[in-house]
Amino acid sequence: MPVRLGAHMSIAGGVDKAFDRGEQVGCDAMQIFTKNSNQWYAAPLSEETIRRYHQRQHETGIAPVVAHSSYLLNLASPADELWHKSIDSLVLEMQRCEVLDIPHLVIHPGSHMGAGEEVGIQRIIQALDIAHARLPDARVKITLEITSGQGDHLGYRFEQIAAMIQGVEASERLAVCFDTCHALSAGYDFRTPEGYAQVFRQFDEIIGLHRLAVIHLNDSTKEPGSRRDRHAHIGEGFVGLEGFRLILNDPRFEHIPMLLETPKSEDMHEDVENLARLRALLRTS
C-alpha cells in the first residue's frame, strides 16, 4: 500500500469543504478540526452536513481523515474548572468524530502549569478515563501527540506518553502521533540512519510501534533539543530532507497517514510544494 500523504485542511464553510481543499492540493489523507478550534463548544453537526461530508469523502477518496482537537484543551491542568471544561470539550469532539467515522482524534496531552510532571500525568490519566467512561462504545481512538516540551507541556519524553497509556484503564482505546518537529526539538535526533534506528527502537521498547497511528511531517526552525515548537517547510529546517526520507521509506509505516502542519497562505501553494518534495523522497522500487 503506498504511503498516504496529506495536510491539515481548513473546515471554513463546513467540515465537508475540507475535501475540496484537500483535493485541490493533492491530498491522499487529511487532518481537520471537527469544529472551530478557538471555541469550546459547537452546535451539533446537521444530518445534511454529515451526509455531504461522507459523500465528498467517497467522491475524493481522501482517507483516512484524522481529527485534531482544539488547542484550548488542557487535560493536565491543576485548575478544576479548566480541567472539567477540557474533558467536556474532548467528549464533544469524540462524538463528532463518531458521526464522521474519523478513526483518530489527535490531542496534545496538556500542560501541568507548574504543578509538576507527575501530577500532570495523573490528571491526564483521570481525564481520559472519564472521557472513555462517558462514551463507552466510541470507536475513535484518542491519539496522544509527542510534543516539543515547551514550557510545562507534557509528552516530550516517550516515557511520559507510556505512563499515560499504562495508567488509563481502557488503554486499548489510545494511540500515538509522532510529530517530526516536536520529536527533534524534544531531543530525539532521527536524521541519520543510526539515529533513526535508535529513536524508533526506543519508541518500540517504551511505547510500542503498534500504537503509532499518525505521523505529522513538519520541519523545525529550532535546533534539536531546543524544546521549542516552531514548524518549517519540508527541507527548510533542522530536520532536513534525509530525516523525512527515512520515515517515508520505512516499510513499517506504510499504513500510517503522514500529514503536513506547515505554514500556508490562502491559495495553499505551500502544501502543493511540500507534498511534491515529500513524494520526490519516496523510493519507487
Buried (B, 14 or more C-beta within 10 A) or exposed (E): EEBBBBBBBBBEEBBBBBBBBBBEBBBBBBBBBBBEBEEBEBEEBEEEBBEBBBEBBEEBEBBBBBBBBBEEBBBBBBEEEBBEBBBBBBBBBBBBBBBBBBBBBBBBBBBBBEBEBEBBBBBBBBBBBBBBEBBEEBEBBBBBBBBBBBEBBBBBBBEBBBBBBEBBEEBEBBBBBBBBBBBBBBBBBBBEEEBBEBBBEEBBEBBEBEBBBBBBBBBBBBEBBBBBBBBBBBBBBBBBBBBBBBBBEBEEBEEBBBBBBBEBEEEBEBBBBBBEBBBEBEEEE
